[in-house]
Amino acid sequence: MSLSARLRNSAEFHFGHEHKEAFKKLKEIFSAIPLLHIFKRRFPLELHMEASSWRLVAVLQPKSESG
């Protein structure tokens, strides 16, 4: 089942052991690597966007040295 289907009001919510472990792993990943970096003007910026009828998400990030 897709995430959007799981988020509908009519969907049954179940947060079991497997989900708790996945959430714990995500917390470890997000806290282990630096998500924020010092802005470096020498790299061009890229704008990544996603839009739907109910949301707009945008991320502005510098293009890395490796491309």
DSSP file (Angstrom, degrees, kcal/mol; ACC not computed):
  #  RESIDUE AA STRUCTURE BP1 BP2  ACC     N-H-->O    O-->H-N    N-H-->O    O-->H-N    TCO  KAPPA ALPHA  PHI   PSI    X-CA   Y-CA   Z-CA
    1    1 A M              0   0    0      0, 0.0     5,-0.0     0, 0.0     0, 0.0   0.000 360.0 360.0 360.0 136.1    0.0    0.0    0.0
    2    2 A S     >  -     0   0    0      1,-0.1     4,-1.8     4,-0.0     5,-0.1  -0.252 360.0-114.6 -71.9 161.3    1.4    3.4   -0.9
    3    3 A L  H  > S+     0   0    0      1,-0.2     4,-1.4     2,-0.2    -1,-0.1   0.902 116.6  53.7 -63.1 -41.9    2.1    6.1    1.7
    4    4 A S  H  4 S+     0   0    0      1,-0.2     4,-0.4     2,-0.2    -1,-0.2   0.878 108.5  49.8 -62.9 -36.3   -0.6    8.4    0.3
    5    5 A A  H >4 S+     0   0    0      1,-0.2     3,-0.9     2,-0.2    -1,-0.2   0.872 109.0  52.5 -67.5 -36.4   -3.2    5.6    0.7
    6    6 A R  H 3< S+     0   0    0     -4,-1.8    -1,-0.2     1,-0.2    -2,-0.2   0.753 105.4  55.9 -70.1 -23.3   -2.0    5.0    4.3
    7    7 A L  T 3< S+     0   0    0     -4,-1.4    -1,-0.2    -3,-0.2    -2,-0.2   0.498  81.0 111.3 -89.5  -3.9   -2.5    8.6    5.1
    8    8 A R  S X  S-     0   0    0     -3,-0.9     3,-1.4    -4,-0.4    -3,-0.0  -0.360  78.8-118.6 -67.7 151.2   -6.1    8.8    4.1
    9    9 A N  T 3  S+     0   0    0      1,-0.3    -1,-0.1    -2,-0.0    -3,-0.0   0.802 113.0  54.3 -61.0 -30.3   -8.7    9.2    6.9
   10   10 A S  T 3  S+     0   0    0      2,-0.1    -1,-0.3    -5,-0.1     2,-0.2   0.585  85.9 104.8 -82.4  -9.1  -10.3    5.9    6.1
   11   11 A A  S <  S-     0   0    0     -3,-1.4     2,-0.3    -6,-0.1    -5,-0.1  -0.487  75.8-118.7 -75.9 140.1   -7.1    3.9    6.3
   12   12 A E        -     0   0    0     -2,-0.2     2,-0.5     1,-0.0    -1,-0.1  -0.602  26.3-136.1 -76.5 135.9   -6.5    1.8    9.4
   13   13 A F        +     0   0    0     -2,-0.3     2,-0.4     2,-0.0    -1,-0.0  -0.835  28.9 169.1 -99.7 125.6   -3.5    2.9   11.4
   14   14 A H        -     0   0    0     -2,-0.5     2,-0.6     2,-0.0    -2,-0.0  -0.978  11.7-177.9-136.7 122.3   -1.1    0.2   12.7
   15   15 A F        +     0   0    0     -2,-0.4    -2,-0.0     4,-0.0     2,-0.0  -0.814  24.7 165.5-121.7  88.1    2.3    1.0   14.2
   16   16 A G     >  -     0   0    0     -2,-0.6     4,-2.3     1,-0.0     5,-0.2  -0.091  53.9 -77.0 -94.4-168.2    3.9   -2.3   15.0
   17   17 A H  H  > S+     0   0    0      1,-0.2     4,-2.4     2,-0.2     5,-0.2   0.888 128.0  53.6 -59.3 -43.4    7.3   -3.5   15.9
   18   18 A E  H  > S+     0   0    0      1,-0.2     4,-1.9     2,-0.2    -1,-0.2   0.890 110.8  46.9 -60.7 -40.1    8.5   -3.4   12.3
   19   19 A H  H  > S+     0   0    0      2,-0.2     4,-2.5     1,-0.2    -1,-0.2   0.885 110.2  52.5 -70.2 -39.0    7.4    0.2   12.0
   20   20 A K  H  X S+     0   0    0     -4,-2.3     4,-2.4     2,-0.2    -2,-0.2   0.908 110.2  48.6 -62.5 -41.8    9.1    1.2   15.3
   21   21 A E  H  X S+     0   0    0     -4,-2.4     4,-2.2     2,-0.2    -2,-0.2   0.901 111.6  49.0 -65.9 -41.0   12.4   -0.4   14.2
   22   22 A A  H  X S+     0   0    0     -4,-1.9     4,-2.2     2,-0.2    -2,-0.2   0.905 112.2  48.9 -64.5 -41.1   12.2    1.5   10.8
   23   23 A F  H  X S+     0   0    0     -4,-2.5     4,-2.2     2,-0.2    -2,-0.2   0.901 110.5  50.9 -64.8 -41.2   11.5    4.8   12.6
   24   24 A K  H  X S+     0   0    0     -4,-2.4     4,-2.0     1,-0.2    -2,-0.2   0.902 109.9  50.3 -62.1 -41.7   14.4    4.2   15.0
   25   25 A K  H  X S+     0   0    0     -4,-2.2     4,-2.4     1,-0.2    -2,-0.2   0.906 109.3  51.0 -64.9 -41.7   16.7    3.5   12.1
   26   26 A L  H  X S+     0   0    0     -4,-2.2     4,-2.8     1,-0.2     5,-0.2   0.908 108.4  52.0 -61.5 -42.0   15.6    6.7   10.4
   27   27 A K  H  X S+     0   0    0     -4,-2.2     4,-1.6     1,-0.2    -1,-0.2   0.905 110.4  48.8 -61.1 -41.0   16.2    8.7   13.6
   28   28 A E  H  X S+     0   0    0     -4,-2.0     4,-1.1     2,-0.2    -2,-0.2   0.912 112.4  48.0 -64.7 -42.8   19.7    7.3   13.7
   29   29 A I  H >X S+     0   0    0     -4,-2.4     4,-1.4     1,-0.2     3,-0.6   0.940 112.8  47.3 -63.9 -47.7   20.5    8.1   10.1
   30   30 A F  H 3< S+     0   0    0     -4,-2.8    -1,-0.2     1,-0.2    -2,-0.2   0.772 116.2  44.5 -68.4 -25.4   19.2   11.7   10.3
   31   31 A S  H 3< S+     0   0    0     -4,-1.6    -1,-0.2    -5,-0.2    -2,-0.2   0.612 109.6  56.7 -92.5 -11.5   21.1   12.3   13.5
   32   32 A A  H << S+     0   0    0     -4,-1.1    -2,-0.2    -3,-0.6    -3,-0.1   0.786 102.4  52.8 -90.9 -29.6   24.4   10.7   12.3
   33   33 A I  S  < S-     0   0    0     -4,-1.4     2,-0.4    -5,-0.1    -1,-0.0  -0.838  91.7-106.6-109.9 145.6   25.0   12.7    9.1
   34   34 A P        -     0   0    0      0, 0.0    -3,-0.1     0, 0.0    -2,-0.1  -0.546  32.5-179.2 -70.8 123.0   25.2   16.4    8.8
   35   35 A L        +     0   0    0     -2,-0.4     2,-0.4    -5,-0.2    -4,-0.0   0.698  67.0  59.2 -93.4 -22.8   22.1   17.6    7.1
   36   36 A L        -     0   0    0      0, 0.0     2,-0.3     0, 0.0    -1,-0.1  -0.904  67.8-174.2-110.3 136.5   23.0   21.3    7.2
   37   37 A H        -     0   0    0     -2,-0.4     2,-0.3    -3,-0.0     3,-0.0  -0.880  34.3 -96.3-125.8 157.3   26.1   22.6    5.5
   38   38 A I        -     0   0    0     -2,-0.3     2,-0.2     1,-0.1     0, 0.0  -0.575  51.3-107.2 -70.2 132.0   27.8   26.0    5.3
   39   39 A F        -     0   0    0     -2,-0.3     2,-0.6     1,-0.1    -1,-0.1  -0.420  31.7-160.6 -65.6 129.7   26.8   27.7    2.1
   40   40 A K    >   -     0   0    0     -2,-0.2     3,-1.4     1,-0.1    -1,-0.1  -0.956   7.2-159.0-116.0 113.7   29.6   27.8   -0.5
   41   41 A R  T 3  S+     0   0    0     -2,-0.6    -1,-0.1     1,-0.3     4,-0.1   0.688  82.7  74.3 -66.3 -18.9   29.1   30.5   -3.2
   42   42 A R  T 3  S+     0   0    0      2,-0.1    -1,-0.3    20,-0.0     0, 0.0   0.688  86.5  72.6 -73.0 -14.9   31.4   28.7   -5.6
   43   43 A F  S <  S-     0   0    0     -3,-1.4    21,-0.1     1,-0.0    -3,-0.1  -0.821  87.0-118.6-100.3 137.8   28.8   26.1   -6.4
   44   44 A P        -     0   0    0      0, 0.0    19,-3.4     0, 0.0     2,-0.3  -0.359  32.3-115.7 -68.0 154.3   25.7   26.8   -8.4
   45   45 A L  E     -A   62   0A   0     17,-0.3     2,-0.4    -4,-0.1    15,-0.0  -0.655  21.7-156.1 -93.2 148.5   22.3   26.3   -6.7
   46   46 A E  E     -A   61   0A   0     15,-3.2    15,-2.6    -2,-0.3     2,-0.6  -0.972   5.4-149.7-120.9 139.3   19.7   23.8   -7.7
   47   47 A L  E     -A   60   0A   0     -2,-0.4     2,-0.5    13,-0.2    13,-0.2  -0.948  12.5-169.5-109.3 118.4   16.0   24.1   -6.9
   48   48 A H  E     +A   59   0A   0     11,-2.8    11,-2.6    -2,-0.6     2,-0.3  -0.927  13.4 178.2-108.4 128.4   14.2   20.7   -6.4
   49   49 A M  E     -A   58   0A   0     -2,-0.5     2,-0.3     9,-0.2     9,-0.2  -0.939  20.4-174.0-134.0 152.6   10.4   20.9   -6.2
   50   50 A E  E     -A   57   0A   0      7,-2.3     7,-3.0    -2,-0.3     2,-0.4  -0.986  14.9-178.1-140.6 135.9    7.5   18.6   -5.9
   51   51 A A  E     +A   56   0A   0     -2,-0.3     2,-0.2     5,-0.2     5,-0.2  -0.982   9.7 165.1-137.5 147.6    3.9   19.8   -6.1
   52   52 A S        -     0   0    0      3,-2.5     3,-0.3    -2,-0.4    -2,-0.0  -0.791  57.4 -81.5-141.1-173.3    0.4   18.2   -5.8
   53   53 A S  S    S+     0   0    0     -2,-0.2     3,-0.1     1,-0.2    -2,-0.0   0.669 128.3  30.1 -70.3 -14.5   -3.1   19.6   -5.4
   54   54 A W  S    S+     0   0    0      1,-0.2     2,-0.3     0, 0.0    -1,-0.2   0.397 120.4  32.6-126.9   3.1   -2.5   20.0   -1.6
   55   55 A R        -     0   0    0     -3,-0.3    -3,-2.5     2,-0.0     2,-0.4  -0.997  47.4-158.0-156.4 160.2    1.2   20.7   -1.1
   56   56 A L  E     -A   51   0A   0     -2,-0.3     2,-0.4    -5,-0.2    -5,-0.2  -0.982  14.7-172.7-138.4 126.3    4.3   22.2   -2.4
   57   57 A V  E     +A   50   0A   0     -7,-3.0    -7,-2.3    -2,-0.4     2,-0.4  -0.974   5.8 178.8-122.4 134.1    7.8   21.1   -1.3
   58   58 A A  E     -A   49   0A   0     -2,-0.4     2,-0.4    -9,-0.2    -9,-0.2  -0.999  10.4-171.5-138.0 140.0   11.0   22.9   -2.3
   59   59 A V  E     -A   48   0A   0    -11,-2.6   -11,-2.8    -2,-0.4     2,-0.6  -0.995   8.0-159.8-130.5 125.2   14.6   22.3   -1.5
   60   60 A L  E     +A   47   0A   0     -2,-0.4   -13,-0.2   -13,-0.2    -2,-0.0  -0.924  26.2 162.4-104.4 118.4   17.4   24.7   -2.4
   61   61 A Q  E     -A   46   0A   0    -15,-2.6   -15,-3.2    -2,-0.6     2,-0.2  -0.987  38.8-112.7-139.6 147.2   20.8   23.0   -2.4
   62   62 A P  E     -A   45   0A   0      0, 0.0     2,-0.3     0, 0.0   -17,-0.3  -0.516  38.3-109.7 -74.6 145.0   24.2   23.7   -3.9
   63   63 A K        -     0   0    0    -19,-3.4   -18,-0.0    -2,-0.2     0, 0.0  -0.593  42.7-120.0 -71.3 133.2   25.4   21.4   -6.6
   64   64 A S    >   -     0   0    0     -2,-0.3     3,-1.2     1,-0.1    -1,-0.1  -0.176  17.3-107.6 -75.5 167.6   28.2   19.4   -5.1
   65   65 A E  T 3  S+     0   0    0      1,-0.3    -1,-0.1     2,-0.1    -2,-0.1   0.840 121.5  52.9 -60.8 -34.1   31.8   19.2   -6.3
   66   66 A S  T 3         0   0    0      1,-0.0    -1,-0.3     0, 0.0    -2,-0.0   0.524 360.0 360.0 -82.9  -5.1   31.2   15.7   -7.7
   67   67 A G    <         0   0    0     -3,-1.2    -2,-0.1     0, 0.0    -1,-0.0   0.425 360.0 360.0 101.1 360.0   28.1   16.9   -9.7
